[in-house]
């Protein structure tokens, strides 16, 4: 590892502890399923919120389409993270409190 002072002989070790709050995802299929379910939830929420998003985007004609795309991407991200946390909590691999 190098830093501003030159090469370093120190090995970088990541801390490992048994009481870590977030464990790594053990199965990629679970991650993909929550992403797809998040996309489905985004479509459901997006259809319901589209009139409001369109009226809000209509006030700024220059960035209206960018606002819509950003809004849908943000809704998908929030849905995906919420589903991922719920899945991991239900599986007992994450302790929120």
JOVENFEN-V912685 format. One record per pair of residues at least 4 apart in sequence whose ideal C-beta (glycine too) atoms are under 8 Angstrom apart, sorted by the first residue. I is the first residue (numbers start at 1). J is the second residue. If there is no record, write none. Layout:
[[I;J] [I;J]]
This chain:
[[1;7] [1;8] [1;10] [1;11] [1;12] [2;6] [2;7] [2;8] [3;8] [16;20] [21;94] [21;95] [21;96] [22;88] [22;94] [23;88] [23;93] [23;94] [25;30] [25;31] [25;88] [26;30] [26;93] [27;31] [28;32] [29;33] [30;34] [30;87] [30;91] [31;35] [31;84] [32;36] [33;37] [33;87] [34;38] [34;80] [34;83] [34;84] [34;87] [35;39] [35;80] [36;40] [37;41] [37;79] [37;83] [38;42] [38;76] [38;77] [38;79] [38;80] [38;81] [38;82] [38;83] [38;84] [39;43] [39;76] [39;79] [39;80] [40;44] [41;45] [41;79] [41;83] [42;46] [42;72] [42;75] [42;76] [42;79] [43;47] [44;48] [45;49] [45;75] [45;79] [46;50] [46;53] [46;72] [46;75] [49;53] [49;71] [49;75] [50;54] [51;55] [52;56] [53;57] [53;67] [53;68] [53;71] [54;58] [54;68] [55;59] [56;67] [57;63] [57;64] [57;65] [57;67] [57;68] [57;71] [58;64] [60;64] [60;67] [63;67] [64;68] [65;69] [66;70] [67;71] [68;72] [69;73] [70;74] [71;75] [72;76] [73;77] [74;78] [75;79] [76;80] [77;81] [78;82] [79;83] [80;84] [81;85] [82;86] [83;87] [84;88] [85;89] [85;94] [85;96] [86;90] [87;91] [88;93] [88;94] [89;93] [89;94] [89;95] [89;96]]
